[in-house]
Amino acid sequence: MSTPTTAAGHAPTAAWKEWILTTDHKRIGVLYLIGAMAAFGVAGIMALIIRAEQMQLGMQIVTSGTQYNSFLYFHGAAMILAFLIPGLTGFAANYFLPLMIGARDVAFPRINAFSVWLFYFAIALALVSFVIPDAPDIMWTGYPPYSVTTAGNTAFYVFTVHLLGFSSILGAVNFLVTVIYMRAPGMGWNQLNMFVWTTVAAFVLQLIFIPVLAAAVTLLLFDKYLGTHFYDPSAGGDVLLYQNLFWFYSHPAVYVIFLPAVGILFDIIATMSKNRVFNYKAAVYVGIWGTVGIAGIVWIHHLYISGMPDWIRLGHMVTTLLISVPVGILTLSLWGTLYKGAITYNTAMMYAASCLYLILIGGLTGIPLALPSMTLHLSETSYVHAHFHFIMALFSAFALFGGIYYWFPKMTGRYADGPLATVSFWLNFVGVNVTFWPLFIIGKEGMPRRYWDYEMFKDVQVMGFYFEDFHKVATIGAFTIALGMLLQTINFVYAAFAGKPAPTNPWNSKSLEWTHTVSPPGPGNFGDTDVVVDENWSPYEYSK
Amino acid sequence: MRKLLSAMTGLAGGMILSSQALAQELRNPAAEWEHLWDEVMLDITVIGVVMTIAALVMLFKYRATSPDQVGTAKKLTTVQSISFALIPASIFMADDFYLAANGWTVWNAYRRVPENAMEVKVTAYQWYFEFEFEDGTLADGSDFQAVKLPSDQPVVFRMTSEDVLHSFGLPHYRVKEDIMPGRITYIWINTKEEQTNAVLQCAEFCGDQHSKMSNPIHVVPREEFDGWLAEIAAEG
């Protein structure tokens, strides 16, 4: 009996070993996706507990305010740091960026593998915080002095941020080198996919700003466990220092999420409309890089009520309002890409179309929040909570799910479209509106964020209804999303193994990941011949 | 010509006088907030409706009729590309600066404390507020009891914290500001209108009982306020 061998004559490696030890960017991408979806699931359950608790006055579900706060902490930290950022810059960038530029892998495959395992260690560390007696009960922002004086274990927060930050910095260097040096011969900068541009921008932001966050939380760690006083005013420190450092990173972090989501959206819409990206150069150089340019000079709008000097609050009012210029240009390009298109509808395009609505609501409701005078009232209310969910959570998550449907045939050789996909899309879309519109309305009347009870408002009525009524509607919406997400997950797992087989280029795209590879692409991506493009090639050229 | 000049100087002089008169007038930030809110809502609703209609029309109109059909949008010329960036950018910036100017005006109403304002010192603790009035009387807010303010004088709160971050949130007056150890922050409110339905709430995360850090704020006639102050002074 002969042992089966590979072409090179080695004994085949066990499948699990191949996945654990892989340095292939596509498998690493899938590992990121699995981790991100797991984090999404757990953080989603936290969201349901939060909504169920707010459904009625008083305390019903959680056993203490501190427990409620732990759930809030986990929901926020996990959704941002372990779902959205790894889902977009981990999964989507890993799997598709090298394919889109015609590279056989990333520049440093082993460092790439190290990045994904750092991410897994961070998730494991975050999950351990559920089984220790003193779970972190700070918010994802970790503001001192509370994060220093609390009995909760702030160290878990700091080390999770360190691991994820280290992972992201390595990823950023890796992908920037890959895009700069490993593009297919002949591929100029103005021929890149929008997703490649937005991801490059996101990685530039990560590289510049993550060290600031790492410094901020490290000083927090020193204050809490080593007795330093960086943030302690009684010994000459300053509490506002942390907030400035934290938001100096965390506002750009919004664009680390937002930009790749916009990039996915461009690629879906251009492909499904069989149309060129409208005003490509303006979208890239004004839209994307304008957003990067302005990212580091608007953070005070997170500190409008923090007691910063008046002059800087007014200065950042102007810079914050000017975000509308690059984001407006990106929006016009998205809209213009539909113009005179030939649009085919499928689940990916339905998600993309809904994103056009989500970006409008999320973007426009941010305009009052750019004005400090408006924010003096709206800050820390459920209005803010609804605003950033629309623009960051819903828009970016919908773009990511659209992207998964779009690239599903590439990753598995099968379609994920079907009745289950359609039903779950509509449940999700209706659910997010039912959840977050009521929060806009009561937020404007003063409903605070991060409250497990709102007894002081029990007699306040808006449009003839009590706050409690609005919370009930929002909770129904949250459970609608939960059902949608559950069906969608079942759909993904089912379709991966038993979905309808798809051809190599099911959407007739012009982008390299569809035209030059099989589905799923094997090791080395492009078979025996290297990809070469000419100066007339474009991923969006359909009319020739 | 001379007439025109004198008319112009007269007009300018009148404007300076009237703006001085405006400066002395007691402003009502909460009312100005509502006005600005309506203005901003109108602004974003118009943009939102136009963009939504444009998207819906295109999503409907440009559906592919056959699988082989491709888009027919022409490549923009350089002039078109630049125009499609500069013109929208100018429109967005015009709107931005308009909103910024209006926002700044309302901001001044919030931040310029009237000279005759009554000062109340607020100290925040986990999880209650403590109020110190000008005569030194202390009102402890830990039992959720109402805090009374006089209706004949605007009130300025000078605030600090003894432990963690808190925030002094008054949705009724459309204002809040954080309270922190080591610094003093302030807000003022126009209390011309008597009311018994305003709520003070903590609006910056401060731990276990964050949701329970609240007091009703009543604005009452001067006599009632004085009576209440004497009462808590006697208790204290």
Interface residues (C-beta under 8 A of the other chain):
Chain A: S64 G65 T66 N69 D137 I138 M139 Y143 P144 P145 Y146 T149 T150 P233 S234 G237 D238 V239 L240 S273 K274 N275 R276 F278 N279 K281 A282 V286 I305 S306 G307 D310 R313 L314 M317 V318 L321 L322 S324 V325 G328 I329 T331 L332 W335 G336 T337 L338 Y339 K340 G341 A342 I343 T344 Y345 A353 L356 Y357 L360 I361 L364 T365 I367 P368 A370 L371 P372 S373 M374 L376 H377 S379 E380 T381 K444 E445 G446 P448 R450 Y451 W452 D453 Y454 E455 M456 F457 D459 V460 N508 Y542 S543
Chain B: P29 E32 W33 L36 W37 V40 M41 D43 I44 I47 G48 M51 T52 A54 A55 M58 L59 Y62 R63 A64 T65 P67 Q69 V70 G71 T72 A73 K75 L76 S81 I82 F84 A85 P88 A89 F92 M93 D95 D96 F97 L99 A100 N102 G103 W104 V106 W107 A109 Y110 R111 D163 V164 L165 S167 G169 P171 H172 R174 V175 K176 E177 D178 M180 P181 G182 R183 T185 I187 N197 V199 Q201 A203 E204 F205 C206 G207 D208 Q209 H210 S211 K212 S214 P216
